[in-house]
Amino acid sequence: MSARDRDWDVEWEESDPTGHDGFHTDHERRSGLAVGFLAMLPLCAAYEYAQHANVGTRNAAEMVLLRVLEPLDPGLAYARPIVLVLCALVALVTCYRRRVALAPSLFRVTVEGVVLAVSLGPLLVVGTRLSGTEASVLRRLTSAGDGVPELAGMAQVFGGSAYEELLFRVLGYALCFLVARTVFRAARAPVGVARWSAEALGAVGSSLLFACFHLASWTGWLGIGGEAFDAAAFTWRFLAGLALAITFRWRGPGVAAWGHGLFNAWLLMGADPATLL
């Protein structure tokens, strides 16, 4: 292997969002996938409550992630909790092996998730103002929540965010990043330029997938409803996806999931995203 090839390998491994096992910095231990998944368990528990309360709908991301289990358990009433417990055990072992201070890490994730939830509204309002779609989106959002909804409905949108982060940020971002990395490595592009370009493509690609998965044309194969395309709503969700992708890459999947879930619950309660502006 040439010196340039070794440089490529080291540079990409240090920035790899898929969690390459050769690099465990203090930040990676505190914000990696294992800690993030453990932090998501309260959201997953809320989702299970909603399903057992017969909320009547399932999250599209959850359906995609666990579709392989459908033949074993059509309702996933038992298979889904078993999978969650097994994944939690793997995450606990991983944290133990990496000597993660779990309680402080989970506390940090929760606090940062609250900060993200409070910040998302103003960020998205400013973004939609710049795109010229603010008025249309805000009318739609503020009319969607009329008073405090039933607890099961709140648990559904809060908990479903964990599955959306796993699908779109953890898997979607990583897939887009790896595809871009493969192309750039084959083209022998400069390491720094290629790395940041792959990061950008990971963020943009996963955000587009996130926005598209709210459309009926993308979710029809799952047998659930969806929305007709609306430029304002699509822009809002794309910008939300970008904010969550940056959070995922910078602070970890747990913070993105908590911020996403709390923000969804806030909107469902009828809060105005522009309140803090």
N, C-alpha and C positions, 0 to 999 in steps of 0.2 A: 504494500500500500504506500502511495506517495505521501509526502508531507502535506500536500494540499488536501488529499483525501482524509488524512487524519484530522486536519483542521476542520473540515466539513463535519465529520462525525462528532467532534467535541462540541462545536458551536451548536449543531442541531440538537444534540442530546441535552445540552444545558437549557434549551428553550422549548423542548418538546412538551406540548400540552397533554400528551397521552400518559404522562407520568413515568418516564423512563426510570428503571430501577437503579441505575448507577449513580444518581444524583439525589441526595436527600438533604437539602439545605434546611435551616430552621424554618424558613417560611413555607417550604414545601411540606414539611411535617405538620405544620399548623393549619394549612389551607388546602391540603391535598384531597384526593377523592375519598379516602377512607374516613377522614374527619368530616368531610362534607356530607357523605352518606349518613353517618351517624347523626349529624345535625338535622338531616331531613326526616328522620324517623317520626318526630311529632307531626309533621305534615302528612306523612304516609298514614299515621294512625288516624288523623282527622279524615283522610280520604276513605279509610276503611269504615269509620263510623258512618259517613255519608252513604256508602254502599249498603251497609247493613240496615240503615234507616230507609232504604228503598227510595233514594233520591230520584231514581228513574233514568239517570244518564251516567255515562262513563266518559272519562277524559280520553281524548283521541290519542295523546302521547302514551298513556298507560296501555291502551289497546294495542298500539304498535309494539311497544316494548315486550308485552307479555302474550302476544298473539300465538306464539309457539306453544303455549300451555293450554290453549282453548280446547283441543281435543281431549285433554285429560280432565278438565273441569270447566264445562261450558260457562258457568257463572263466575268462575275464579274465586268463589267464596272461601275456599280453603287453600288453593294453590298459591294465591297472591301473598297471604300472610306467611306461608312457609318459606317462600322465596325471600321475603323481606327479612325474616329471622336468620336464614342462612347467610344472606349478604351482610347482615349486621355482625354475625359472628366472624366472618372473614375480615370485616373492617376493624373489629376489636383486636383480632390477632395482629393485623398489620400495624395498628397504632402501638400495640405493645412491643412489637419487634423494632419499631422505629423510635421507641422511647418518647412518645407523644404525651405531653401533659394534657390529658383529655378534658378535664373539667374546665380549666382556663380557656382551652381552644374552643370548646363548644359555647362557652359564655361569650367569647369574642365574636364568634360567628353570629350568634343571635343579636347582639348589640349592633354589629355592623349591618345585619339584615334590616333592623328597624331604621337605621340611618338611611339605607338605600331606599326603603319604602317611602320614607318622607321626602327624599330627594327626587324620586322618579317623576312625580307629578309635575313639578316646575320644569325639570329637564325636558320632558316630553311636550309640555305646553310651548316652551321656547322653540323647540324643534319644529313643531307644527306651525307656529307663527312664521318661521322662516320659509316653510314650504307652502304657506298660504292656505292651509287646511284646518287651522285652529278652530274657527267658529263651528264648522260642520261636525268635527270630532267632539267638541265639548258639549254641544247640544245632545248628541247621541249618548255620551257617557253619563251626563247628569240626569237624563231621563231613564236610564237603565236601572238605577237603584232608587226605589221609592220606599223610604223608611228602612228599618232593620229587617232583613230577610229571615226566614226560618234557619235554625241552627244547622240543619243538614245541608242546606244550600250553601251556607257560608263555609262549612267544612269541605264541601266539594270543590269550590274554587280555590280555597286556601291550600288544601292537600294536593290537588291536581297539579299545582305548580312544581312540586318536586319531580313528578314524572316528566313534565315539560323541560325542566332543566337537565335531567338525565338524557333525554332524547336529543334536544336541540343544542344544548351547550356542551355537555360531556361528549356525546357521540357525534353530533352534527359538526361542531367546531373541529373536533379531532379529525374527522373524515376529510373535511375541506382542507385542513392544514396539511394532512399527510399527502393528499393528492397534489397540492401545490408544491410541497417539499420534493416529491418525486420528480415533478416536471422541472423544477429549478435545479435539482441536483443533476438531472440528465443533461440540462443545458449548460452546466458548469458556471452558473451565474455567481457573482460575488456573494460571499456568505452573508454579509450584513444586509445587503439589499434584498436578497432572496428570503432571508428569515423574516424581515418585517413585511415583505410582500405576502408571504404565506400566512402570517398572523392576520393581516388585513383581509385576505381572502377567507380565512377561517371565520372571522367576525361577520363579514358581509354575507357569505354563503349561508351560515347558520341562521342569520337574521332573516334572510329571504325565505328559508324553509319554515321558520317560525311563523312569519306572516302568511305564507301560502297555506299552512295547515289549518288556518281558521276559515278557509274557503270551502264551500260545498263541493266544488270541482276537485278538491284534493282529498276530501274526507269521505266522499260517497262510497268508496270501496269498503269502508269500515261499517257501513250501515247506520251511520249517524248523520245528523243534520250539520249544516254549516251555513256560512253567509255567502251572499252574492258579492261579487267584487265591488268594492267601493274605494276609490283612490284615497280618500281621507283616512278611513279606518286602516287601510293597508299601510299607509305611510306611518301612522301612529304605531302600529305593531312592529313594523320594520325598525323604527327608531328605538322602541322598547327592547327589541331583540339586540340591537347594537349596544345599548346600555348594559344589558344583562351579560352579553358576551364579554365586554370589557371587564365587568365585575368578576365574572367567572375566571378570566385569565389573570386578573390582578389579585383578587382576594379569595378565590376558590368557589366551588359549586354550592357549598352550604350557604354562603352569604347571598348568592344570586337566588337560590330557592326561597330563602326566608323573605328577602326583599320583594320578590315576585309574588309570593303568596299573600303577604300582608298588604301589598298594593292592590291586588285583586279584591281582597276582602274589603278594603277601604272603598274602592269604587262601587262594589256591590251594595254597600251601605248608603250610597248616594252622595258620597263626598265629592267636592269639586276639586279636580286636579290642580286648578290654578289658585287654590286657597293661599299658598305661601308666597305668591307673586304680588 
